[in-house]
Amino acid sequence: MVTYIALSNFTDQGIRTVKDTTKRADAVKEAAKKFGATMTQIYWTLGKYDVVAIIEAPDETSATAFALAIGMAGNVRTQTLRAFSKDEMNGILGKMA
């Protein structure tokens, strides 16, 4: 599985219905399964981003389809980052000359 960090901000629609945000998170977690993905963690945050989630997906295509499907709902705009574990990073570093 590939790990991604999703940094999200509420849209105007999302903030108007913010009282439903935890219910929406449950629905998103369930929807992830359709893409073979798992939302392993979600945090509501202060600062530049409103929500941060950790997502695992089998590949970039699945992760992208999942992100686009969430975006279509119109409640958040998301920036998705590919994340590497320590072991993955060591593998990358091992390929360097």
C-alpha positions as CSV (number, residue, x, y, z in Angstrom):
1,M,0.0,0.0,0.0
2,V,1.1,3.5,-0.8
3,T,0.7,6.2,1.9
4,Y,-0.7,9.7,1.2
5,I,-1.3,12.7,3.5
6,A,-4.3,14.8,2.5
7,L,-4.4,18.4,3.5
8,S,-7.9,19.8,3.2
9,N,-9.7,23.1,3.5
10,F,-13.4,23.5,3.8
11,T,-15.2,25.1,0.9
12,D,-18.0,27.6,1.4
13,Q,-20.4,24.7,1.2
14,G,-18.3,22.6,3.7
15,I,-18.1,25.4,6.3
16,R,-21.9,26.1,6.0
17,T,-22.5,22.5,6.9
18,V,-19.6,22.0,9.3
19,K,-21.8,20.5,11.9
20,D,-21.9,17.4,9.7
21,T,-18.2,17.1,9.2
22,T,-17.7,14.1,11.5
23,K,-20.6,12.3,9.8
24,R,-19.1,13.1,6.4
25,A,-15.7,11.8,7.5
26,D,-17.4,8.4,8.4
27,A,-19.0,8.4,4.9
28,V,-15.6,9.2,3.3
29,K,-14.0,6.4,5.2
30,E,-16.6,4.0,3.9
31,A,-16.3,5.3,0.4
32,A,-12.5,4.7,0.4
33,K,-13.2,1.0,0.3
34,K,-14.7,1.3,-3.2
35,F,-11.2,2.4,-4.4
36,G,-9.3,-0.2,-2.4
37,A,-8.1,2.6,-0.1
38,T,-8.3,3.1,3.7
39,M,-8.4,6.4,5.5
40,T,-6.4,5.3,8.6
41,Q,-6.5,8.6,10.5
42,I,-8.3,12.0,10.3
43,Y,-7.7,15.1,12.3
44,W,-9.5,18.4,12.4
45,T,-6.8,21.1,12.7
46,L,-6.2,24.7,13.4
47,G,-4.1,26.8,11.1
48,K,-3.6,26.7,7.4
49,Y,-5.6,23.4,6.9
50,D,-8.9,22.4,8.4
51,V,-8.6,18.7,8.0
52,V,-5.6,16.3,7.7
53,A,-6.0,12.7,6.8
54,I,-3.7,9.7,6.3
55,I,-4.8,7.5,3.5
56,E,-3.4,4.2,2.2
57,A,-4.2,3.2,-1.4
58,P,-2.9,0.4,-3.6
59,D,-1.6,2.8,-6.2
60,E,-1.7,6.3,-7.5
61,T,-4.6,5.7,-9.8
62,S,-6.8,4.5,-7.0
63,A,-5.7,7.3,-4.7
64,T,-6.4,9.9,-7.4
65,A,-9.8,8.5,-8.2
66,F,-10.7,8.5,-4.5
67,A,-9.5,12.1,-4.1
68,L,-11.5,13.2,-7.2
69,A,-14.6,11.5,-5.9
70,I,-14.3,13.3,-2.5
71,G,-13.7,16.6,-4.3
72,M,-16.9,16.1,-6.3
73,A,-18.9,16.3,-3.1
74,G,-17.9,19.9,-2.8
75,N,-17.1,20.1,0.9
76,V,-13.3,20.3,0.8
77,R,-10.5,21.2,-1.5
78,T,-7.6,18.8,-0.9
79,Q,-3.8,18.8,-1.6
80,T,-2.5,15.3,-1.5
81,L,1.1,14.4,-0.7
82,R,2.8,11.1,-1.3
83,A,4.4,10.0,2.0
84,F,7.4,7.7,2.5
85,S,8.1,5.6,5.5
86,K,11.6,5.4,7.0
87,D,12.1,2.0,5.2
88,E,10.9,3.4,1.9
89,M,13.1,6.4,2.2
90,N,16.1,4.2,3.1
91,G,15.4,2.3,-0.2
92,I,15.3,5.5,-2.1
93,L,18.6,6.6,-0.5
94,G,20.1,3.3,-1.3
95,K,19.6,3.9,-5.0
96,M,21.7,7.1,-4.9
97,A,25.3,7.0,-6.1
